């Protein structure tokens, strides 16, 4: 997951706070963290290949990238699902099934 968010979405790993079970990422104006799921919870989670989108959560993250179409193409080339939404947007799924949106980085004025 660290590789996916760092290399595919361009998030920067914050090395000062990284430990075996925790990694923080940052990009201009935001921070995002991943942590290990406790074993008793992880044992009840199944991750398929490609992952089944997990859409029951009440929160969806949106990541800002330089090239939305290129990033979506790269995600699809990894065999990960893209979700065409009725409102015209395409959302992506990470390797564990978490659904997220992408937005283009605005050019500096």
Secondary structure, 3 states (H helix, E strand, C coil): CHHHHHHHCCCEECHHHCECCEEEEEECCEEEEEECCCHHHHCCCCCCCCCCCECCCCCCEEEEECCHHHHHHHHHHCCCCEEECCCCCEEEECCCCEEEEEEECCCCC
